[in-house]
Amino acid sequence: MTAQAVHESPLEASTFPLVPFGSIVVERTEKVSETDFPPLSVGKLGVTPQLAGVAKTQAEGERKLVRAGDLVINSRSDRRGASGLSRLDGAVSPVYTVMTPKPGLLLAEYGHHLLRSTAFQDEFFRWGTGIVDDLWSTNFTRMSRIRVPLPPLEVQHRIAERLNEAERMVKKLDELAEVLRQRSTDTALIFGLAEGHPGHAEDAHSPLSGIPDHWNRTKFGHDFMESTERNGDSPPGPLLSISEYRGVEINNRTDGQQASSDVSNYRVVRPDQLAANMMWLNHGGLGVSSLTGYISPDYKAFWISPRFYPRYVHHLLRSPRYVDYFGSIGTGVRPNAQRVTKTTLDMMPMPVPPMGEQRRIADHLDEVARRVDDMLAKVARLREVLIERSSAFLIDVVTGRKEVA
């Protein structure tokens, strides 16, 4: 018989006392209505105000109260890193575990970084239960048994100060990434590349406001024809998704949108077709494809008339001016559920520059996008290194390999 491998956690090598996590926090289970407390999100950014695109519960009184100073973690143990310290009063989904640090034992800031460390995330997953990964969860009772290092409060404070500084750097990198993404779709670049001077201003709410006089005008329905092609028995390519940052791309994600077992009714997308998530246009959920594949049957695909250069269409409709316009013509009760109907989309005004200008504009913006993607990749890598080193720093301190000044 082969001996079973003994599990070893980096946390167990601590030179400080190890205590069950449940001995230094108190679970908060009070239920409240989302009408009384603002909804909060808990994700890779920690605890934040409700993010756009996160669905809220429809049942009042079925949310958990969170007070500023509480620690919150997603009990779905496959959602690694979805945890942190709340600096706000609010309410979260019942899927989250809410805990109050015990005064004199656990400094909330230290608890924040401990929960978000790779070592704790690994233990949290190990203590989980479930049938499959996407139903794998760790409740408070099981989590409370995880043994964690408990340095003196002064050392906890010094560790937290160092890691707070690293977290602020990560936040700055996220802000830089967002500025870069906005720059790559700046409408001003499109109109600024026009030959000649801008024409007279139209209705301020019109996406045609300020376009050059020598550009023609049209409506979406005149130049974009919906494609009805479906997979049938033989998909022509892989499952595609529509990213708000990159447009149409191969779906390589292990969570989120996934194809069902029967994809015969999924919509086919061909190169140079416009693909659109009609529920997500106000977040940039569309783009011109360079790939052959298939998308959700709830999405739409359009053939583009020869009057338009496809890459120009891609940049134009993903620009802030059109994303804002989609928000104004969509209907729905939540920002993440603003549907634009085909009838409304057909009436949307669009500028038609001469073909030579369209190509020049598209070529320039493709180059801008390439440079931005290169910079985003560097920012993402630097962010990843910062997070890795922060997690390693906590373990190095509690195991005695490093001292914190």
TACORDA-V19632 format. One record per run of one state. SS is the DSSP state (H for helix, E for strand, L for the rest). FROM is the first residue (numbers start at 1). LEN is the number of residues. If there is no record, write none. Layout:
ss	from	len
SS	FROM	LEN
SS	FROM	LEN
//
This chain:
ss	from	len
L	1	9
H	10	4
L	14	4
E	18	3
H	21	3
L	24	1
E	25	4
L	29	2
E	31	2
L	33	6
E	39	5
L	44	2
E	46	4
L	50	13
E	63	4
L	67	3
E	70	5
L	75	1
E	76	1
L	77	6
E	83	3
L	86	4
E	90	4
L	94	2
E	96	6
L	102	6
H	108	9
L	117	1
H	118	9
L	127	2
E	129	1
L	130	3
H	133	3
L	136	1
E	137	1
L	138	2
H	140	4
L	144	3
E	147	3
L	150	3
H	153	32
L	185	2
H	187	6
L	193	5
E	198	1
L	199	13
E	212	1
L	213	3
E	216	4
H	220	4
E	224	3
L	227	3
E	230	1
L	231	7
E	238	6
L	244	3
E	247	4
L	251	16
E	267	3
L	270	4
E	274	3
L	277	4
H	281	3
L	284	2
E	286	3
L	289	4
E	293	3
L	296	4
E	300	5
L	305	5
H	310	8
L	318	2
H	320	10
L	330	1
E	331	1
L	332	3
H	335	3
L	338	1
E	339	1
L	340	2
H	342	5
L	347	2
E	349	4
L	353	2
H	355	44
L	399	7
//
